[in-house]
Amino acid sequence: MRETSRWSWELLRQDYLTTPTLLRSIPVGVVIAAGVVATTWTHTLLSDHQDMVVHTYEAIDTTKDVLIALDDAETGQRGYLVSSDRRYLDPYDKALGRLHTLQADLLKRISDNEHQVARVTTLNGLIDTKLKELSHSITLHDQNSADAARAQESTYMATATMDRIRDIIGDITVRERNLLETRQAEVDSDEFRIQLVAIILGLASFLTRAGVEIYLTRRQRAK
């Protein structure tokens, strides 16, 4: 049994593991292995940067949704103060539910940027202030009179809380769009790098194989 195994290994080495075979396979194998590593690395970078682009788009969309929800809440509250019809509070109530979720989502989406975190923290404080103003006016309407509520609303409008909210949302959005440009440029660079790696891998494989064949040809002629 041992002699058969030894004979089989010797036969395999003589027939297949020859010097020309090894010279043809090992260098090309090294090039392919290096190409696999490089390709995996570039695709990982591309995937990460694409995720960041999507993440930035989501942050921008969330700021828009926050502003829409605030406008809905303000519109519903004002409609109620003018008409005393509680049906106008339906968009107000729905907006309140959306806002709490949107505020948490926005803070989560920009949590990797400390400057944006500071802006969103300020924004959330202003939103809380605005919601208290809206709620107070509704309470005045219900417990006192519509005129008292509208008078209080005029006072709140003078503080321009909503204008400050729009300003800071605009600032947050501009910063996110600047980040988006940077991150999109990284994606474009990654895509170019992937193409470059593919070209280099193809050339390296061709040149390695050609070099081996030239060497083997010269070696054969020298014999």
N, C-alpha and C positions, 0 to 999 in steps of 0.2 A: 504493500500500500504506500509506503514511504517512497519507494523507488518510482512508482507511478506518478506520485505528486511531484517529485523532483524532476522527473522526465517531462511532465506537463508544464511545469514552470519554465524549464529550460527551453522547451519548444515555443512557449508563449514569448519568451524574451527574444529568442532568435528570429521568430517570424513577425512579431509586432512591435516590440520595444527596441527597435533598431535606432541607430543614431539619426538617420534622416527623419524617421517618424517623430522622434522626440524634438528634433529641431523645428519641425513643422508645427507641432502641437503646443509645446510649452510657451514660446514667445507670444504666439497668437492668443493662447489662453490667458497669459498675463495681461495683454492688452484688453481683452474682453472683460476680465475681472475688474481692471481699473475703470473701464467704461461703465460697468454696472454700478460701481461705487459712486462715480461722478454723476451718473444719470439719476441714481436714487437721491443723492444729495440735492441736486438742482430741482428735482420734482418736489422734494420735501419743502425747499425754500419757496417754490412757486405756490404750493398748496397753502403754506402759512400766510404768505402775503395776500393771496386771494381771499383767505378767510378774513384778514384785516380790512380789505376793501369792502367786503360784504358787511362786516361789523360797522364800518364807518357809515355806509349807506343807511343801515338800520338806525344808527344814532341820529342821523339827520331826519329820517322819517319820523322818529319818535318825538323830536322837538316840534315838528309840524303838528303831530297828533295832540301834543300838549296844548298848543295854542288854539287848535280847533275846539278841544274840549272846554277850554276856558271861555272862548267866544260863545259856545253853546250855553254854558252855565250863566254867563252874563246876559245873553239874549233872553233866556227863559225867565230869569229873575226880573228883568225890566218889564217883560211882557206881563208878568204877574202883578207888579206894582202898578202898572197902568190900568189893567183890566180887572184885577181882583179875581181872575179866573184861574183856578188851580191847575187847569190843564196845561197852562204855560210852564208850570214847574216840572213837568215831565222831562223835558230836555235838560233842565237844571239838575234834577235828581240823577239822571243817567250819566251826565257829565261828571258828577262828583265821584261816582263809582269808577269811571274810566281814569280819572285823574290820579287817584291813589296808585293804581297799577302802573300808569305811564310814568309817574315820578320815580317809582322804584326801578322801572325798566331803564329809564334814561340814566340814572345814577350808575346802574350796573354796566351799561354799555360804554360809559366813558371812564370807568374805574381805573383804567390803565394810564390815565393822564391826570396828574395831580392838579394842573391848572384848570382843566375842564371840571374836575370834581369840585373845586372851589366855586366855580361859576354856577354849576348845577345846585350846589348847596345854597347859594344866595338865591337862585331862582326858586327853589322849593320854599324858602322862607317867604318870598314875595307871594307865591301862590297861596300859601297858608293864610297870609294877611288878606289877600283878595277874597278868598273863600269866606273868611270871617266877616268881611264887609258885606258880602252878598247875603250871608245868613242873618246878620244883624238887621239889615234892611227888611228882610222877609219877616223876622220876628216883630219888628216895630209895626209893620203892616198888620199883622195878626193881632197884636196885643194893644196897639194904640189906634193908628189910623193910616190910611193910604197916603194922606198928605204928609204926615210925620215921616213915613218911610221914604217918600220921594225927596223930602227936604234933607234927610240924612244921606241919601244917595248922592245928592248934589255936593254935599260936603266931602264925601268919599272921592267923588270924581276930581275934586280939586287936588287931592293928594297924588293923582296920576299913577296909581299903583299898576294899572294895566299897561300904561305906556312904558313904565320901567321894566315890566315883564317882557314886553315885546322887544325892548332894546337888548336885554340880556339874552333872550332866545336868539335874536339876530346875531349877537356876538358869538354865542356857542355854535351856531350853524356855520358862520364864516370860518371859525377855527377848524371845524370838522371838515369843511370843504378843502381847506388848505392841507389837512392831513390826507384827505382823499387823493389829492393830486400827487402827494409824495408817495403814497402807498401804491397808486396806479403805476407810477414810474418804476417802482420796485418790481411790480408784476411784469411790466414790459421788459425790464432788464432780465428777469428770470427766464422769460420766454426766449429771449435772444440767446441767453446762456445755454439753454437746452439745445437749441439749434446748433450752437457752436460746438458743444460737446459731441453731438451726433456727427458733425462734419469731421472733427478731430479724431473721433473714434474710428470712423470709416477710413480716413487717410492713414492713421497709425496701423490699422489692421492690414491695409493694402501694402504699405511700405514694409511692414514686418515680414509679411509673407513673401514679398518680392525679394527682400534682402536675404531671407533664408534660402530661397530657390537659387539666387545668384551664388551664394556661398556653396551650396551643395553642388551646383554645376561646376564651379571652379575646382572644388575638391575632387570631383569625379574625373575631370580632365587632368588633374595633377597626378593621378595614379598611373 
